[in-house]
Amino acid sequence: MSFKIKIPMVLTVFIGNRSKQLRLQKGLTQEQFAEYAGFNYKFYQNIESARQKYMRIDTVERLAQAFEMPIWEFLTPPDENFLKSCKKRKVGKTGRPKLASKPPKE
């Protein structure tokens, strides 16, 4: 049996920022990394953009394994400024943006 847990926004942002940082160090695109790690591209995109509100611990373990590090290292901030950037980051809502107004009728 697996459980999904709602994780705090700061942790969601941390996991997204950390994933992006490590992915860029490897020189991969989101699509390349998602394929390498065995994730759906859109799912990984939501993780990195901090829009994935519910996440299983095995998802975090898979991320760490794909970055070839133990989970504790993946969840350890690389420096103090990294945590500050996570707290400052604003996350958009999930889903499609709503149109401001209807197009004019002809």
Secondary structure, DSSP 8 states (H G I E B T S, - for coil): ----EE--HHHHHHHHHHHHHHHHHHT--HHHHHHHHT--HHHHHHHHTT---EE-HHHHHHHHHHTTS-HHHHTS-SSHHHHHHHHH-----SS----SS-----
